[in-house]
Amino acid sequence: MSNKTTKEWTVDLPWGKVAVIAWGDSTKPPMLLVHGYMDTAATFIPLVNELTDSHYYVAFDMPGHGKSENFPTGQVISQIHIIEVIHRIVKFMKWDRFVYMAHSMGVVIGLFYNYVYPNKVSRMIHLDPGPPISMYYYVHHKLPFWFNYIYTEYYDSFKRWNSSEKRRYTYDDALSLVVRNRNLSEEQAEVILARSLDPVAGDKFELSWQPSMKKISNVSVSDETLYTSLTANSPPTLVIAASESSMVGPAKSFALNILEKCQNILPNFYVVTISGGHDVHITMPEVVAEYIVKFLNYKRNKLWSMIKSKI
């Protein structure tokens, strides 16, 4: 485990401030860490602690998450809006090339970013991408269901999703909520809450997430366009899949089929499965880190095969 220097700052964007946290030496090759649905940059703390000092690790809270300010009230926010956030963060950091590592929904956003801005990402690391990819099954195969779940529910209950009033919790209640919803230990849940609690009156807290971000929309693309976006300009890629998948039914088959196609067609596309649930990067960070370090160090396909056989 490495004891890395930590630094935090904010980046001013047109709608508000985006909170950034970094670990390590800024002269090292950069790696951008992007969290998933209703999460924060804190999700990477256990994993970063296990990684080597070979890279400069930079994460941010998406707008409406953690310590970042909210997107403006109004339209449904799409995953494609976060592409612009990434673009502006990368521009602010003045990076020409960087490694992209993401968990869950952040994986899909990164794949679209890589399609829109080719040749910026040198390598990609996907932490359990199956569940967010499976959600794209509904965009065209169950369009009425998807549209009603996102758009109809959002605009029919507009005040609810854009209310400034939030439920208040004691610290213990907030902790129990994260333990229950994400199947984590209390210690792990405390790490997750580190960027998500706003103190209010007395001993109460509010969760900092912007309510409307619960209705963040997939990018409305066809299966063909989705597959093209996921496979174009593909750099060497490592997929860490969790053995205890939350995917079900046709959506699960849809996601697994896409990942299998990528593995069969793309050079330097590697998939490993680790025992655990969707947050395996939190519950088993030392195991995940070992694969990541080997992947970052590999030079040839043959070497990667040797690495896999030794882990």
HUDA-V228891 format. One record per residue. N is the residue number from 1. RES is the residue in three letters. SS is DSSP state (~ for helix, > for strand, _ for the rest). OMEGA is omega in whole degrees, -180 to 180 (999 if undefined). Layout:
n	res	ss	omega
N	RES	SS	OMEGA
N	RES	SS	OMEGA
//
This chain:
n	res	ss	omega
1	MET	_	-176
2	SER	_	178
3	ASN	_	-173
4	LYS	_	174
5	THR	_	-180
6	THR	>	178
7	LYS	>	178
8	GLU	>	175
9	TRP	>	176
10	THR	>	176
11	VAL	>	179
12	ASP	>	176
13	LEU	>	-172
14	PRO	_	-178
15	TRP	_	-179
16	GLY	>	-176
17	LYS	>	173
18	VAL	>	-177
19	ALA	>	-177
20	VAL	>	174
21	ILE	>	-178
22	ALA	>	179
23	TRP	>	172
24	GLY	_	-173
25	ASP	_	-176
26	SER	_	177
27	THR	_	179
28	LYS	_	177
29	PRO	>	-174
30	PRO	>	173
31	MET	>	178
32	LEU	>	-180
33	LEU	>	-176
34	VAL	>	-176
35	HIS	_	-176
36	GLY	_	-174
37	TYR	_	177
38	MET	_	-179
39	ASP	_	176
40	THR	_	177
41	ALA	~	180
42	ALA	~	-179
43	THR	~	-177
44	PHE	~	-175
45	ILE	~	-180
46	PRO	~	-178
47	LEU	~	180
48	VAL	~	179
49	ASN	~	-179
50	GLU	~	-178
51	LEU	_	-180
52	THR	_	179
53	ASP	_	-175
54	SER	_	-175
55	HIS	>	173
56	TYR	>	-172
57	TYR	>	-177
58	VAL	>	179
59	ALA	>	176
60	PHE	>	172
61	ASP	_	176
62	MET	_	175
63	PRO	_	-178
64	GLY	_	179
65	HIS	_	173
66	GLY	_	-177
67	LYS	_	179
68	SER	_	178
69	GLU	_	-174
70	ASN	_	164
71	PHE	_	177
72	PRO	_	177
73	THR	_	176
74	GLY	_	-172
75	GLN	_	172
76	VAL	_	177
77	ILE	_	180
78	SER	>	174
79	GLN	~	-178
80	ILE	~	176
81	HIS	~	-178
82	ILE	~	174
83	ILE	~	179
84	GLU	~	177
85	VAL	~	179
86	ILE	~	180
87	HIS	~	-178
88	ARG	~	176
89	ILE	~	179
90	VAL	~	178
91	LYS	~	179
92	PHE	~	-179
93	MET	~	180
94	LYS	_	179
95	TRP	_	172
96	ASP	_	-180
97	ARG	_	-180
98	PHE	>	173
99	VAL	>	-180
100	TYR	>	175
101	MET	>	-177
102	ALA	>	176
103	HIS	>	170
104	SER	_	-176
105	MET	~	178
106	GLY	~	178
107	VAL	~	-178
108	VAL	~	178
109	ILE	~	179
110	GLY	~	178
111	LEU	~	175
112	PHE	~	177
113	TYR	~	-179
114	ASN	~	178
115	TYR	~	-178
116	VAL	~	-179
117	TYR	_	-176
118	PRO	_	174
119	ASN	_	173
120	LYS	_	-177
121	VAL	>	-178
122	SER	>	176
123	ARG	>	179
124	MET	>	176
125	ILE	>	-176
126	HIS	>	179
127	LEU	>	-179
128	ASP	_	-178
129	PRO	_	-175
130	GLY	~	-177
131	PRO	~	179
132	PRO	~	176
133	ILE	~	-179
134	SER	~	180
135	MET	_	179
136	TYR	_	173
137	TYR	~	-174
138	TYR	~	-175
139	VAL	~	-180
140	HIS	~	-178
141	HIS	~	176
142	LYS	_	-172
143	LEU	~	-180
144	PRO	~	179
145	PHE	~	-179
146	TRP	~	-178
147	PHE	~	-180
148	ASN	~	-178
149	TYR	~	-179
150	ILE	~	-167
151	TYR	~	-179
152	THR	~	180
153	GLU	~	-179
154	TYR	~	-175
155	TYR	~	175
156	ASP	~	179
157	SER	_	-173
158	PHE	~	-178
159	LYS	~	180
160	ARG	~	-175
161	TRP	~	-179
162	ASN	_	180
163	SER	_	176
164	SER	_	179
165	GLU	_	-179
166	LYS	_	176
167	ARG	_	-179
168	ARG	>	-176
169	TYR	>	162
170	THR	>	180
171	TYR	~	-179
172	ASP	~	179
173	ASP	~	178
174	ALA	~	179
175	LEU	~	180
176	SER	~	180
177	LEU	~	-180
178	VAL	~	178
179	VAL	~	-176
180	ARG	~	-174
181	ASN	~	-175
182	ARG	~	176
183	ASN	_	-180
184	LEU	_	172
185	SER	_	179
186	GLU	~	179
187	GLU	~	178
188	GLN	~	179
189	ALA	~	178
190	GLU	~	177
191	VAL	~	-179
192	ILE	~	-178
193	LEU	~	-174
194	ALA	_	-178
195	ARG	_	-170
196	SER	_	-176
197	LEU	>	174
198	ASP	>	179
199	PRO	>	176
200	VAL	_	-175
201	ALA	_	175
202	GLY	_	-179
203	ASP	_	-177
204	LYS	>	180
205	PHE	>	169
206	GLU	>	173
207	LEU	>	-169
208	SER	_	-176
209	TRP	_	175
210	GLN	_	-174
211	PRO	~	-177
212	SER	~	179
213	MET	~	174
214	LYS	~	-180
215	LYS	~	177
216	ILE	_	-172
217	SER	>	167
218	ASN	_	172
219	VAL	_	-175
220	SER	_	-180
221	VAL	_	176
222	SER	_	177
223	ASP	~	-178
224	GLU	~	180
225	THR	~	177
226	LEU	~	-178
227	TYR	~	178
228	THR	~	-179
229	SER	~	-177
230	LEU	~	-173
231	THR	~	-179
232	ALA	_	176
233	ASN	_	-172
234	SER	_	174
235	PRO	_	173
236	PRO	>	-171
237	THR	>	174
238	LEU	>	175
239	VAL	>	172
240	ILE	>	-179
241	ALA	>	177
242	ALA	>	-178
243	SER	_	-179
244	GLU	_	-173
245	SER	_	175
246	SER	_	-179
247	MET	_	-179
248	VAL	_	169
249	GLY	~	-178
250	PRO	~	179
251	ALA	~	177
252	LYS	~	179
253	SER	~	179
254	PHE	~	-178
255	ALA	~	-179
256	LEU	~	178
257	ASN	~	179
258	ILE	~	-180
259	LEU	~	178
260	GLU	~	177
261	LYS	~	179
262	CYS	~	-178
263	GLN	~	-178
264	ASN	~	-172
265	ILE	~	-173
266	LEU	_	172
267	PRO	_	176
268	ASN	_	177
269	PHE	>	-171
270	TYR	>	-180
271	VAL	>	173
272	VAL	>	-180
273	THR	>	-179
274	ILE	>	-180
275	SER	_	179
276	GLY	_	-180
277	GLY	_	-173
278	HIS	_	180
279	ASP	_	-177
280	VAL	~	178
281	HIS	~	176
282	ILE	~	-175
283	THR	~	-179
284	MET	_	-173
285	PRO	~	-178
286	GLU	~	178
287	VAL	~	178
288	VAL	~	-178
289	ALA	~	-179
290	GLU	~	177
291	TYR	~	-178
292	ILE	~	-180
293	VAL	~	178
294	LYS	~	-179
295	PHE	~	-179
296	LEU	~	-178
297	ASN	~	-173
298	TYR	_	-179
299	LYS	_	-176
300	ARG	_	179
301	ASN	~	-178
302	LYS	~	180
303	LEU	~	179
304	TRP	~	178
305	SER	~	178
306	MET	~	-180
307	ILE	~	-179
308	LYS	~	-175
309	SER	~	-178
310	LYS	~	-178
311	ILE	_	999
//
